[in-house]
Amino acid sequence: MLFLISIISFLAIHAAPNSFFSAGELNPNMTQEALAVLKAVYGLDKPLFTQYMDWIINIFSLNFGISFVSGQDVSVEILKRLPVTLSMNITALIAVFVISLYLGIKAALNYEKKTDHFIRQISLISFSMPSFYLALLFIIFFSLILNIFPIAGLHSIEPKIGFSYYLDMAWHLVLPIGVMIFVGLGSMVIYIRSLTIEILKSDYYYFALSRGLDKKILLRYYILPNLFPPIVTLLGLSLPGLIGGSVILESIFGIDGMGQLFFMSALSRDYPIIMGTLMITAFLTLLGNIIADLTLLKLNPYMKRS
């Protein structure tokens, strides 16, 4: 799968009109001879197939090439920004899982009551809310009107040392992570609610209920074990959306992560950075899906027989 992604990404990038070395992009006074020398330095004068083979061979040694813009190693550029993007997405994923699990079960247990209607309305708003629009609303309300959270960036102007450094960073990430959590809740809550309702209507639940078992026992041994497998599968499938959303949010909030790096590289047509970011993102997505599948096998051992 990763190999197929690399082929499609490589061909799509090189099929895009213009390039970083188009005449006039770097310097209007640069001659065609100077551009040809630069292309030879980066290996862009070779046939497309040769370029791809050289690139894919270098990937195995984690050599993604040199950035056209900064002249720095692509691996170094990505590794500087990867921890921020990963921390945002992992935090949002865990929060979405916990909150949606609580709200979905709460809505199902109060089927067609006020609590159920309220949670469904919030879920529908979350499901239909664009992340960029919600980000702007958060900035206007929490930053400009209430002046609680910073508008953008990862750190304050005044330098922080020690634990205060990470606390300041976490404070700057509250709004973007909050947007990611709210946008990701909608579909998950609706899905968990519908699954829980099916469980509550099942024969084994009615039998357990007729035995007079406590609600906590019913939740722990009858509802949650049957909810976890489909939820884990859905979380694995939602990883691409979370990581892809980082491109928009990091650009809006001015966060120096992989999303903003990809956006700026796309504007400047920095092919090595674009390809390196795409491959790292694809690898993390596939890794997340593998972890979800392994977790699914742990939760449901009977899947090994099928």
MONOR-V617896 format. One record per backbone hydrogen bond with DSSP energy under -0.5 kcal/mol. CO is the residue of the C=O (numbers start at 1). NH is the residue of the N-H. E is the energy in kcal/mol with one decimal. If there is no record, write none. Layout:
<<CO NH E> <CO NH E>>
This chain:
<<1 5 -2.4> <2 6 -2.1> <3 7 -1.8> <4 8 -2.5> <5 9 -2.7> <6 10 -2.3> <7 11 -2.4> <8 12 -2.4> <9 13 -2.5> <10 14 -1.9> <11 15 -1.2> <12 16 -0.6> <13 16 -0.8> <19 22 -1.5> <22 25 -2.2> <22 26 -0.7> <27 24 -0.6> <27 30 -2.2> <31 35 -1.9> <32 36 -2.2> <33 37 -1.8> <34 38 -2.0> <35 39 -2.4> <36 40 -1.9> <37 41 -2.0> <38 42 -1.8> <39 44 -2.7> <39 45 -0.7> <40 43 -0.7> <43 46 -0.9> <47 51 -2.4> <48 52 -2.3> <49 53 -2.3> <50 54 -2.4> <51 55 -2.2> <52 56 -2.9> <53 57 -1.9> <54 58 -1.8> <55 59 -1.5> <56 60 -0.8> <57 60 -0.5> <58 61 -1.1> <58 63 -2.6> <59 62 -2.6> <62 64 -0.8> <65 74 -2.5> <67 71 -1.0> <72 67 -2.9> <73 77 -2.1> <74 78 -2.5> <75 79 -2.5> <76 80 -1.6> <77 81 -0.7> <78 81 -0.9> <78 82 -2.0> <79 83 -0.7> <81 85 -1.5> <81 258 -0.7> <82 86 -2.8> <83 87 -2.5> <84 88 -2.1> <85 89 -2.3> <86 90 -2.9> <87 91 -2.1> <88 92 -2.3> <89 93 -2.4> <90 94 -2.4> <91 95 -2.4> <92 96 -2.6> <93 97 -2.1> <94 98 -2.4> <95 99 -2.7> <96 100 -2.3> <97 101 -1.7> <98 102 -2.0> <99 103 -2.8> <100 104 -2.7> <101 105 -1.9> <102 106 -2.4> <103 107 -2.5> <104 108 -2.0> <105 109 -2.6> <106 110 -1.0> <108 111 -1.1> <110 113 -2.2> <110 116 -0.7> <113 117 -2.4> <114 118 -2.5> <115 119 -2.4> <116 120 -2.3> <117 121 -2.1> <118 122 -2.2> <119 123 -2.3> <120 124 -2.4> <121 125 -2.1> <122 126 -2.4> <123 127 -2.6> <124 128 -1.8> <125 129 -0.8> <126 129 -0.6> <128 130 -0.5> <130 134 -2.2> <131 135 -2.3> <132 136 -1.7> <133 137 -2.1> <134 138 -2.6> <135 139 -2.2> <136 140 -2.4> <137 141 -2.6> <138 142 -2.4> <138 143 -0.7> <139 143 -1.2> <139 144 -2.0> <140 145 -2.1> <141 146 -2.5> <142 148 -3.2> <142 149 -1.2> <161 164 -1.1> <162 165 -1.0> <162 166 -0.9> <163 167 -2.1> <164 168 -2.3> <165 169 -1.7> <166 170 -2.4> <167 171 -2.0> <168 172 -1.6> <169 173 -1.2> <171 174 -0.7> <173 177 -2.2> <174 178 -2.3> <175 179 -2.3> <176 180 -2.1> <177 181 -2.4> <178 182 -2.4> <179 183 -2.5> <180 184 -1.6> <181 185 -1.0> <182 185 -0.6> <182 186 -0.7> <184 188 -0.7> <185 189 -2.9> <186 190 -2.0> <187 191 -2.2> <188 192 -2.6> <189 193 -2.5> <190 194 -2.1> <191 195 -2.1> <192 196 -2.6> <193 197 -2.2> <194 198 -1.7> <195 199 -1.9> <196 200 -2.6> <197 201 -1.1> <199 202 -1.4> <202 206 -1.7> <203 207 -2.4> <204 208 -2.0> <205 209 -2.7> <206 210 -2.2> <207 211 -0.9> <208 213 -1.2> <209 212 -1.4> <214 218 -2.3> <215 219 -2.4> <216 220 -2.4> <217 221 -2.8> <218 222 -1.6> <218 223 -1.6> <219 224 -2.6> <223 226 -0.6> <223 227 -1.0> <224 227 -0.9> <224 228 -2.2> <225 229 -0.6> <227 231 -1.8> <228 232 -2.8> <229 233 -1.8> <230 234 -2.1> <231 235 -2.6> <232 236 -2.1> <233 237 -1.8> <234 238 -1.4> <235 239 -0.6> <236 239 -0.7> <238 242 -1.8> <239 243 -2.6> <240 244 -2.6> <241 245 -1.9> <242 246 -0.8> <243 246 -0.7> <244 247 -1.1> <244 248 -0.6> <245 249 -2.2> <246 250 -2.6> <247 251 -1.0> <248 252 -2.2> <249 253 -2.9> <250 254 -0.5> <250 255 -2.0> <253 153 -3.0> <255 257 -2.3> <257 261 -2.0> <258 262 -2.6> <259 263 -2.2> <260 264 -2.7> <261 265 -2.1> <262 266 -2.2> <263 267 -1.8> <264 268 -1.8> <265 269 -0.7> <265 270 -2.5> <269 20 -0.5> <269 271 -1.5> <270 274 -2.2> <271 275 -2.9> <272 276 -2.3> <273 277 -2.7> <274 278 -2.4> <275 279 -2.3> <276 280 -2.2> <277 281 -2.5> <278 282 -2.5> <279 283 -2.4> <280 284 -2.5> <281 285 -2.3> <282 286 -2.6> <283 287 -2.6> <284 288 -2.3> <285 289 -2.0> <286 290 -2.2> <287 291 -2.5> <288 292 -2.1> <289 293 -2.2> <290 294 -2.6> <291 295 -2.5> <292 296 -2.1> <293 297 -2.0> <294 298 -1.7> <295 299 -2.3> <296 300 -2.5> <300 303 -1.9> <301 304 -1.5> <302 305 -1.0> <302 306 -0.6> <303 306 -0.7>>
